[in-house]
Amino acid sequence: NEMQATTPPEIIRTNLTHFILTLKALGVDNILAFELMDHPGVDTLSHGLESLYALGAIDDQAELTTLGWDMSSFPTEPRVTRMLLQSFDEECTREIAGVASVLQVGSIFLTPRHKQREDFEAAMSQIADSTGDHVTYVNALMEQDEQNFTREECQERFLDHVALRRVMEVRKQLLGVLRKRTGRISSLGSATGEERSKAIRRCVTAGFFLQVAKLQNDGKYYTLHNPVLVAPASTSVFLSHGMYSEYICFCETQDGSRGGIELRSVSAIDPRWLRELAPHYWV
């Protein structure tokens, strides 16, 4: 009886940056005055415009920039698109397409039962990267590419076979879009582990520089703008296998099981990257 009679329209409860970018590319100048059956509200639309401006997709006059036009041709949301475009500069297109695919699909790891915890830790230690989740995603996909695990083998390694198959499908589609832009797909196959990790995390930072947290004196992480207490989720590799890092970048948030805000898809970053990759925002 306490439930709503109808589900609120999706446009009222989702991130509108991709929607706004699409309207801009179609020639709609005044987004706030655009007629919609269900209007999401000025604050939500304004936040979307601010996010696009921070990403460099629109200028001071709310007109699409060259980067914005490039971003509008991608099927992914703008933050992920910006990450993909940065992969051309870092020459790690294939790896970042994999990261983007995991972000679209969700978790690729199975949750262990209590009795399986030791086996889970042993399996994760084979692919977990001390910098966090994003490089770990790439490690898991590389293993799948090389060995093509069966459903049973995936279960032994606590990998979700169905999710992995879906990730591979999405990655194939994204690589097709990226290949149309340059005619080739770059990879970090011959790079050292440190170079590979740095390139991947720089790409993630280029797309998600708005979502950064810093370790404060109380030993807890707070977001940089409008400081809010956050913590890596218990499922994050950064929490279980990560190294110390003063700054972290994250892609998703969720309500914590014990209250508060938890972070998913977390990686350690170098704060200098913020000014290098988004100087217009981090001054």
Sine and cosine of phi, psi and omega as CSV:
sin_phi,cos_phi,sin_psi,cos_psi,sin_omega,cos_omega
0.00,0.00,-0.43,0.90,-0.03,-1.00
-1.00,0.08,-0.17,0.99,0.00,-1.00
-0.96,0.29,0.45,-0.89,0.04,-1.00
-0.93,0.37,0.49,-0.87,-0.02,-1.00
-0.90,0.43,-0.59,0.81,0.03,-1.00
-0.68,-0.73,0.42,-0.91,0.05,-1.00
-0.96,0.27,0.74,-0.67,0.03,-1.00
-0.84,0.54,0.65,-0.76,0.01,-1.00
-0.81,0.58,0.58,-0.81,-0.08,-1.00
-0.86,0.52,-0.55,0.84,-0.05,-1.00
-0.90,0.43,-0.34,0.94,-0.01,-1.00
-1.00,0.05,-0.33,0.94,-0.15,-0.99
-0.83,-0.56,0.27,0.96,-0.01,-1.00
-0.80,-0.61,0.20,-0.98,0.07,-1.00
-0.93,0.37,0.78,-0.63,-0.13,-0.99
-0.97,-0.24,0.15,0.99,-0.07,-1.00
-0.87,0.49,-0.68,0.73,-0.01,-1.00
-0.93,0.36,-0.62,0.78,0.04,-1.00
-0.88,0.48,-0.72,0.69,0.00,-1.00
-0.91,0.42,-0.67,0.75,0.02,-1.00
-0.87,0.49,-0.65,0.76,0.02,-1.00
-0.91,0.43,-0.69,0.72,0.03,-1.00
-0.88,0.47,-0.65,0.76,0.03,-1.00
-0.88,0.48,-0.68,0.73,-0.01,-1.00
-0.92,0.40,-0.42,0.91,0.03,-1.00
-1.00,0.08,-0.04,1.00,0.07,-1.00
0.99,-0.12,0.21,0.98,0.04,-1.00
-0.99,0.13,0.92,-0.39,-0.08,-1.00
-0.99,0.12,-0.76,0.65,-0.06,-1.00
-0.99,-0.11,1.00,-0.04,-0.04,-1.00
-0.91,0.41,-0.62,0.79,-0.07,-1.00
-0.91,0.40,-0.43,0.90,-0.02,-1.00
-0.99,-0.16,0.02,1.00,-0.03,-1.00
-0.92,0.38,0.74,-0.67,-0.08,-1.00
-0.98,0.18,0.82,-0.57,0.04,-1.00
-0.79,-0.61,0.48,-0.88,0.04,-1.00
-0.88,0.47,-0.67,0.75,0.07,-1.00
-0.82,-0.57,0.94,-0.35,-0.08,-1.00
-0.99,0.13,0.79,-0.61,-0.06,-1.00
-0.96,0.27,-0.22,0.98,0.00,-1.00
0.97,-0.24,0.50,-0.87,-0.07,-1.00
-0.90,0.44,-0.68,0.74,-0.04,-1.00
-0.87,0.49,-0.68,0.73,-0.01,-1.00
-0.91,0.41,-0.69,0.72,0.02,-1.00
-0.92,0.40,-0.65,0.76,0.02,-1.00
-0.89,0.45,-0.65,0.76,0.03,-1.00
-0.89,0.45,-0.63,0.77,0.05,-1.00
-0.89,0.45,-0.67,0.74,0.03,-1.00
-0.91,0.42,-0.65,0.76,0.02,-1.00
-0.90,0.45,-0.64,0.77,0.02,-1.00
-0.90,0.43,-0.67,0.74,0.02,-1.00
-0.91,0.41,-0.60,0.80,0.04,-1.00
-0.91,0.42,-0.68,0.73,0.01,-1.00
-0.89,0.45,-0.58,0.81,0.00,-1.00
-0.97,0.23,-0.16,0.99,0.00,-1.00
1.00,0.09,0.24,0.97,-0.03,-1.00
-0.99,0.14,-0.45,0.89,0.06,-1.00
-0.76,-0.65,0.39,-0.92,-0.03,-1.00
-0.99,-0.16,-0.20,-0.98,-0.03,-1.00
-0.88,0.48,-0.41,0.91,-0.01,-1.00
-0.99,-0.10,0.19,0.98,-0.02,-1.00
0.89,0.46,0.46,0.89,0.08,-1.00
-0.99,-0.13,0.53,-0.85,0.01,-1.00
-0.90,0.43,0.72,-0.70,0.11,-0.99
-1.00,0.05,0.07,-1.00,0.07,-1.00
-0.86,0.51,-0.66,0.75,0.06,-1.00
-0.89,0.45,-0.63,0.77,0.01,-1.00
-0.88,0.47,-0.66,0.76,0.05,-1.00
-0.89,0.45,-0.66,0.75,0.04,-1.00
-0.88,0.47,-0.70,0.71,-0.05,-1.00
-0.91,0.41,-0.52,0.85,-0.06,-1.00
-0.93,0.37,-0.30,0.95,-0.03,-1.00
-1.00,0.05,-0.03,1.00,-0.01,-1.00
-0.99,-0.12,0.53,-0.85,0.01,-1.00
-0.99,0.15,-0.13,0.99,-0.04,-1.00
-1.00,-0.01,0.31,-0.95,0.03,-1.00
-0.94,0.35,0.45,-0.89,-0.20,-0.98
-0.79,0.61,-0.62,0.78,-0.01,-1.00
-0.90,0.43,-0.67,0.74,0.04,-1.00
-0.93,0.38,-0.63,0.78,0.03,-1.00
-0.88,0.47,-0.69,0.73,0.02,-1.00
-0.88,0.47,-0.61,0.79,0.05,-1.00
-0.89,0.45,-0.67,0.74,0.01,-1.00
-0.91,0.42,-0.66,0.75,0.00,-1.00
-0.91,0.42,-0.59,0.81,0.04,-1.00
-0.90,0.43,-0.44,0.90,-0.03,-1.00
-0.90,0.43,-0.37,0.93,0.08,-1.00
-0.92,0.39,-0.66,0.75,0.01,-1.00
-0.94,0.33,-0.59,0.81,-0.04,-1.00
-1.00,0.04,-0.12,0.99,0.01,-1.00
0.85,0.53,0.74,0.67,0.03,-1.00
-0.65,-0.76,0.71,0.70,-0.10,-1.00
-0.85,0.52,-0.71,0.70,-0.05,-1.00
-0.90,0.44,-0.69,0.73,-0.02,-1.00
-0.90,0.44,-0.69,0.72,-0.04,-1.00
-0.95,0.31,-0.53,0.85,0.11,-0.99
-0.88,0.47,-0.57,0.82,0.07,-1.00
-0.92,0.39,-0.69,0.72,0.04,-1.00
-0.87,0.49,-0.73,0.69,0.00,-1.00
-0.87,0.50,-0.62,0.79,-0.01,-1.00
-0.91,0.41,-0.67,0.75,0.04,-1.00
-0.89,0.46,-0.65,0.76,0.02,-1.00
-0.89,0.45,-0.53,0.85,0.01,-1.00
-0.96,0.27,-0.61,0.79,-0.11,-0.99
-1.00,0.06,-0.66,0.75,-0.06,-1.00
0.90,-0.44,-0.35,-0.94,-0.08,-1.00
-0.91,0.42,0.66,-0.76,0.06,-1.00
-0.96,-0.28,0.06,1.00,-0.02,-1.00
-0.95,-0.32,0.58,-0.82,0.05,-1.00
-1.00,0.07,0.58,-0.82,0.04,-1.00
-0.99,0.12,0.84,-0.54,-0.05,-1.00
-0.98,0.21,0.49,-0.87,0.17,-0.99
-0.96,0.27,0.22,-0.97,-0.06,-1.00
-0.85,0.53,-0.65,0.76,-0.02,-1.00
-0.94,0.34,-0.31,0.95,-0.05,-1.00
-1.00,-0.09,0.05,1.00,-0.14,-0.99
-0.85,0.53,-0.68,0.74,-0.04,-1.00
-0.91,0.41,-0.67,0.75,0.04,-1.00
-0.91,0.42,-0.61,0.79,0.02,-1.00
-0.89,0.45,-0.71,0.70,0.00,-1.00
-0.89,0.46,-0.62,0.79,0.02,-1.00
-0.91,0.41,-0.65,0.76,0.01,-1.00
-0.93,0.37,-0.68,0.73,-0.03,-1.00
-0.92,0.38,-0.53,0.85,-0.01,-1.00
-0.89,0.46,-0.34,0.94,0.01,-1.00
-0.97,0.24,-0.44,0.90,-0.07,-1.00
-0.83,-0.56,-0.29,0.96,-0.06,-1.00
-0.90,0.44,0.67,-0.75,0.05,-1.00
-0.94,-0.35,0.65,-0.76,-0.09,-1.00
-0.92,0.40,-0.26,0.97,0.02,-1.00
-0.99,0.12,-0.24,0.97,0.06,-1.00
0.77,-0.64,-0.41,-0.91,-0.20,-0.98
-0.97,0.26,-0.64,0.77,-0.18,-0.98
-0.91,0.41,-0.70,0.71,0.05,-1.00
-0.93,0.37,-0.54,0.84,0.06,-1.00
-0.89,0.45,-0.65,0.76,0.07,-1.00
-0.84,0.54,-0.72,0.69,-0.02,-1.00
-0.89,0.46,-0.66,0.75,0.02,-1.00
-0.87,0.49,-0.68,0.73,-0.01,-1.00
-0.90,0.43,-0.66,0.75,0.00,-1.00
-0.94,0.35,-0.57,0.82,0.04,-1.00
-0.90,0.44,-0.66,0.75,0.04,-1.00
-0.89,0.46,-0.67,0.74,0.00,-1.00
-0.91,0.41,-0.64,0.77,0.03,-1.00
-0.89,0.46,-0.67,0.75,-0.08,-1.00
-0.97,0.23,-0.59,0.80,-0.14,-0.99
-0.91,-0.41,-0.22,0.97,0.04,-1.00
0.74,0.67,0.91,0.41,-0.07,-1.00
-0.87,0.50,0.62,-0.78,0.14,-0.99
-0.98,0.22,0.11,-0.99,0.03,-1.00
-0.85,0.53,-0.67,0.74,-0.01,-1.00
-0.92,0.40,-0.66,0.75,0.01,-1.00
-0.91,0.41,-0.58,0.81,0.06,-1.00
-0.90,0.43,-0.68,0.73,0.01,-1.00
-0.88,0.47,-0.61,0.79,0.03,-1.00
-0.89,0.45,-0.52,0.86,-0.02,-1.00
-0.99,-0.15,0.13,0.99,0.01,-1.00
0.86,0.51,0.61,0.79,0.10,-0.99
-0.96,-0.27,0.66,-0.75,0.01,-1.00
-0.99,0.15,0.96,-0.29,-0.10,-1.00
-0.88,0.48,-0.68,0.73,-0.01,-1.00
-0.91,0.42,-0.71,0.71,0.01,-1.00
-0.90,0.44,-0.63,0.77,0.02,-1.00
-0.89,0.46,-0.68,0.73,0.03,-1.00
-0.87,0.49,-0.66,0.75,0.01,-1.00
-0.92,0.40,-0.65,0.76,0.04,-1.00
-0.87,0.50,-0.68,0.73,0.01,-1.00
-0.89,0.46,-0.63,0.78,0.03,-1.00
-0.91,0.42,-0.71,0.70,0.00,-1.00
-0.90,0.43,-0.67,0.74,0.00,-1.00
-0.88,0.48,-0.65,0.76,0.02,-1.00
-0.87,0.49,-0.68,0.74,0.02,-1.00
-0.91,0.42,-0.69,0.72,0.00,-1.00
-0.91,0.42,-0.65,0.76,0.02,-1.00
-0.89,0.45,-0.54,0.84,0.07,-1.00
-0.90,0.44,-0.67,0.74,0.04,-1.00
-0.91,0.42,-0.70,0.72,-0.03,-1.00
-0.92,0.38,-0.59,0.81,-0.01,-1.00
-0.91,0.41,-0.53,0.85,0.03,-1.00
-0.90,0.43,-0.43,0.90,-0.05,-1.00
-0.98,0.19,-0.64,0.77,-0.10,-0.99
-0.85,-0.52,-0.25,0.97,-0.03,-1.00
0.99,0.14,-0.02,1.00,0.02,-1.00
-0.49,-0.87,0.30,-0.95,0.03,-1.00
-0.85,-0.53,0.83,-0.55,-0.01,-1.00
-1.00,-0.01,0.39,-0.92,0.00,-1.00
-0.54,-0.84,0.35,-0.94,-0.04,-1.00
-0.98,-0.20,0.54,0.84,-0.10,-1.00
-0.81,0.59,-0.64,0.77,-0.07,-1.00
-0.99,-0.12,0.01,1.00,-0.03,-1.00
-0.97,0.25,0.41,-0.91,0.08,-1.00
-0.95,0.32,0.27,-0.96,0.00,-1.00
-0.86,0.51,-0.64,0.77,-0.01,-1.00
-0.93,0.37,-0.67,0.74,0.03,-1.00
-0.90,0.44,-0.66,0.75,0.00,-1.00
-0.89,0.46,-0.73,0.68,-0.01,-1.00
-0.89,0.46,-0.69,0.72,-0.03,-1.00
-0.89,0.45,-0.69,0.72,-0.02,-1.00
-0.89,0.46,-0.70,0.72,-0.01,-1.00
-0.89,0.45,-0.72,0.70,-0.06,-1.00
-0.95,0.30,-0.48,0.88,0.09,-1.00
-0.91,0.40,-0.64,0.77,0.03,-1.00
-0.90,0.44,-0.69,0.72,0.03,-1.00
-0.88,0.48,-0.67,0.74,0.01,-1.00
-0.90,0.45,-0.60,0.80,0.01,-1.00
-0.88,0.47,-0.55,0.83,0.00,-1.00
-1.00,-0.01,-0.51,0.86,-0.13,-0.99
-0.87,-0.49,0.54,0.84,-0.02,-1.00
-0.92,0.39,-0.26,0.96,0.07,-1.00
-0.97,0.25,-0.28,0.96,-0.09,-1.00
-0.91,-0.42,0.97,0.24,-0.04,-1.00
-0.79,-0.61,0.62,-0.79,0.03,-1.00
-0.79,-0.61,0.47,-0.88,-0.03,-1.00
-0.85,-0.53,0.62,-0.78,0.05,-1.00
-0.97,0.23,0.83,-0.55,-0.04,-1.00
-0.98,-0.18,0.00,-1.00,-0.09,-1.00
-0.89,0.46,-0.38,0.92,0.00,-1.00
-0.99,0.10,0.09,1.00,0.03,-1.00
0.99,0.17,0.25,0.97,-0.01,-1.00
-0.85,-0.53,0.38,-0.93,-0.01,-1.00
-1.00,-0.05,0.65,-0.76,0.08,-1.00
-0.75,-0.66,0.65,-0.76,0.05,-1.00
-0.88,0.48,0.51,-0.86,-0.10,-1.00
-0.94,0.34,-0.75,0.67,0.01,-1.00
-1.00,-0.07,0.71,-0.70,-0.07,-1.00
0.77,0.64,0.93,0.36,-0.16,-0.99
-0.74,0.67,0.84,-0.54,0.05,-1.00
-0.76,-0.65,0.68,-0.73,0.02,-1.00
-0.93,0.37,0.80,-0.61,0.02,-1.00
-0.69,-0.72,0.25,-0.97,0.02,-1.00
-0.46,-0.89,0.66,-0.75,0.08,-1.00
-0.84,0.54,0.66,-0.75,0.00,-1.00
-0.92,0.40,0.39,-0.92,-0.02,-1.00
-0.89,0.45,-0.37,0.93,0.01,-1.00
-1.00,0.08,-0.11,0.99,-0.04,-1.00
-0.97,0.24,0.71,-0.70,0.06,-1.00
-0.89,0.45,-0.51,0.86,0.01,-1.00
-0.87,0.49,-0.59,0.81,-0.01,-1.00
-0.97,0.26,-0.65,0.76,-0.09,-1.00
-1.00,0.07,-0.55,0.84,-0.08,-1.00
-0.78,-0.63,0.09,1.00,-0.13,-0.99
-0.98,0.21,0.34,-0.94,0.06,-1.00
-1.00,-0.05,0.15,-0.99,0.08,-1.00
-0.92,0.40,0.69,-0.73,0.07,-1.00
-0.48,-0.88,0.76,-0.65,0.00,-1.00
-0.95,0.30,-0.53,0.85,-0.02,-1.00
-0.85,-0.53,0.65,-0.76,0.08,-1.00
-0.74,-0.67,0.45,-0.89,0.07,-1.00
-0.87,-0.50,0.66,-0.75,-0.05,-1.00
-0.73,-0.68,0.39,-0.92,-0.06,-1.00
-0.95,-0.30,-0.45,0.89,-0.06,-1.00
-0.65,-0.76,0.39,-0.92,0.11,-0.99
-0.80,-0.60,0.39,-0.92,0.06,-1.00
-0.49,-0.87,0.34,-0.94,0.07,-1.00
-0.95,0.32,0.78,-0.63,-0.02,-1.00
-0.95,0.32,0.51,-0.86,0.00,-1.00
-0.90,0.44,-0.41,0.91,0.02,-1.00
-0.93,-0.37,0.40,0.92,-0.05,-1.00
1.00,-0.02,0.17,-0.99,-0.01,-1.00
0.98,0.18,-0.10,-0.99,-0.04,-1.00
-0.93,-0.38,0.79,-0.62,0.04,-1.00
-0.95,-0.32,0.49,-0.87,-0.07,-1.00
-0.95,-0.32,0.67,-0.74,0.09,-1.00
-0.89,-0.46,0.43,-0.90,-0.04,-1.00
0.82,0.57,0.96,0.30,-0.11,-0.99
-0.91,-0.41,0.65,-0.76,0.08,-1.00
-0.60,-0.80,0.53,-0.85,0.11,-0.99
-0.95,0.32,0.61,-0.79,0.03,-1.00
-0.70,-0.72,0.30,-0.95,0.11,-0.99
-1.00,-0.02,0.84,-0.55,-0.05,-1.00
-0.86,0.50,-0.40,0.92,0.02,-1.00
-0.90,0.43,-0.42,0.91,0.02,-1.00
-0.90,0.43,-0.48,0.88,-0.04,-1.00
-0.87,0.49,-0.71,0.71,0.00,-1.00
-0.97,0.24,-0.47,0.88,0.03,-1.00
-0.95,0.31,-0.67,0.75,-0.12,-0.99
-1.00,-0.06,-0.39,0.92,0.01,-1.00
-0.63,-0.78,0.87,0.50,-0.05,-1.00
-0.90,0.44,-0.44,0.90,0.01,-1.00
-0.94,0.33,-0.33,0.95,-0.03,-1.00
-0.96,-0.28,-0.71,0.70,-0.01,-1.00
-0.99,-0.13,1.00,0.06,-0.04,-1.00
-0.99,-0.11,0.00,0.00,0.00,0.00
